[in-house]
Amino acid sequence: MAFFIEEINKLIPPELTEQKKGRLREGLRQFLDSDNSQDKYYSDFYLPSSHNYFLQGDLIRELRFPVFNREYRQYEKLYYDALLISNTCDVDESNIRTVTKRAVFAKLIPLNKFVESLKELEVENAADILTQIKNQQFSNVFYLPPTKEKNEYLAYLDDFSILEKEELNALKDDIVINRIESLDYFGYYLFIFKLSYHLCRLPEETER
């Protein structure tokens, strides 16, 4: 991943304090290509408290995903924790639109389950793969550090599902239970850069 600090400076909200701007800059600066050999730090990644509505980047419990069963060659309905991809404005139930928008989610997999799968496959360089994931070096995988429940996750940016906005907003009745975490500025900006890099790949400078 190639992040450019001079571009980050243009995107930082002006209302943030200089101290918070500095933490945000340093948090993102560590993902420059030249620094990929060092372990990354993820402090101030989640909000200490959140709102009573869903935000882009929220981690939400047990949403349904279509999963292809290769044995029977058909899709099954399974439930996974998920990362909200749609922006906050689009999932706001008070925002009435002529063209209906649905809420889009990326599948979340607990990191320990991913590690178990590497062991089952007897992958020789499993430790290196884990380091690369935590350093955000895979374009389709967004690593999320430990939540308040001490769970680490991988969000698969190529494994999406959708919900109607009304169905998502019905979860607000128990939002404290249904939401795992909300991203703070550092987590949110890293998420946006990672999502943009995966879907757009603009830094490749390739003629289209």
N, C-alpha and C positions, 0 to 999 in steps of 0.2 A: 504494500500500500504506500502511495506517495501522497502525503499531506503537505501543504505548503503554508508555513506559518504566516507569511505576509497576507495570504488570502483569508486565513482564520481571523486575523485582526479586523478585517472589514466586516465580518459576520457577527462578532461579539456584541451583544446588546449593550448600548451605551449606558443604560441605567444600572448596570452592575457596578459594584464597588471595585476600585483598583485592585484590592486584595483578591477578590473573587476572579477578576479578569486574569490576574497573574496565575492563579491556580489552574484556571481553564487553559491558558496558553501552555503552561508547563506540562499539564496532563496530556495535551494533544501533541506537543512537540516530540514526546518520546517515541512516537510512532513513525518518525521519519525513517526512510529506508536505511540510512547510515547507522541507525541505532538498534537494529533488529536483533542483535546478539544478546542484549541485556534484558533481564526480567523487567516487566512493566509494573507500575503501581496503579492501583485503582481506588484511591481514597476519594471521598466525596462523589461517589458514583450514583447513589440513590438519594432521593429526597427524604429528609428525616420525617416529614409528614406530607400528606398529599391532599388533593381536593376531593370534593364529593361527586366528581364526574371523571370520565376516562380521558387520559392524555395520550398523545402519540408516544409510543415507546413503552407504554405500561405493560407489565408482566401480569397475565390474567390466568386464572386457574381453569383447567379442564374444559377446553372448547373442542368441538368436534372437527375432525379432519377426515377427508376421504383417503383411505390407505389401500393401495393395490395389493391384492392377494395373488401372488404369482402362481400358486398351486391351482387355484380355481379360476384364475384370470378374470377377476372381477373386483370391484371396489367394496371395501368394508367401511363402516363408520366407527372410528375409534376416537378417544378423547385424550388430548394432550394439553399441558400448559402452553401458553402462546404469548407472542410479542405483538402488540398492536402496531401495525405498519401504517394504517391510514392516519392522516393528520387530524388533529383535535377538532378543527372546524368541521370537517366532513362527517364526523361521528356525533356531532352535537344534534340532539333531537329537535332543538328549537330552530335549527337552520334548515328551513324548508326549501327544497330545490325542485326545479321543473324536471330535471333528469335525476332519477334516484341514484344515490350512491350507497354502496355496501361497505361494511367494515372488513378490511383485509388483515390477515394475521400470518405470522411466521411460526412454524412449529418450534417449540422449546424441548430440548432433550437434556436431562440432568447429566452433568459432566461425568459423574461416577458410572452411569450406565454406558456412556461412550467409552470410558476407560475399560470397563468390563468387556465390551465388544472387541476392543483391540487385543485383550488377553486371549479371548476365545479364538480369535483369528491368528494368534501367535505372531503378531506383527513385531518384527525385530527392533524397529526404530520408534517404538511407541512413545518413549520419553521425549524424543525430538519432536514428534508430531504434537504432543501435548504442549511443549514449549512454544511451537509455532502458532498453535491455536490461541494460547494466552497472549501472544504478541500480535494477534490479529493479522496473521500472514496468509490466511485462506480467505479468498474474496467472498465465498458463499457462506461462510460461518462467522457469526458474531458472538464472541465470548463475553459472557456476563459474569462478573465476580460474585463472591458469596453474598446472598441476600441476608436479611435479618434472621431468616430461618437457617442460615449457614449452608444454603444450597447454591452451587454453581451451575450455570446453564450454558448450552450452546443453542443459538437461534439459527435455524437453517433458512437463509435468505432465498432459497430456491424450492421451498416446500411451504406453500401458502394455502390458506383456506379463507372462506368468506362467511360473514353473518349479516343478516339484515340489521340495520341500525336499531330498529325497535327491539330486536332480540338482545343485542348488546346492552342497550340502555336499561333493559329489564333487570340486568345484573347489578345495577346501581343500588337496588334496594338493600343488598348485602355487600356493598362495595368493599367494606373493610375486610370481609372474608374472601371475596372473589378476586381482589387485586393483591398480587404478591408484593410488587414494588412499583414505584414511579421513578423515572430517571431524573437525576439532578442535571445541571448544565453540562458537566463533563461527560456523563453517560449519554445524555441526549445528543450532544454534538458529535461524539464518537460514533454513535448509532447512525446519525444522518450522513456523516462522511463515509462510513462503511457501506451503507445502503446505496448511496450514490455511486460509489466506486464499483460495487458489484453490478448494478443495473446499467450503468452508463459507460464506465471505463474511459472517461474522457482523457485522462493523462496519457493514453497510449499513442496519441498523435497519429492515428491511422486515418487515411482518406476513406470516406464512406461513399 
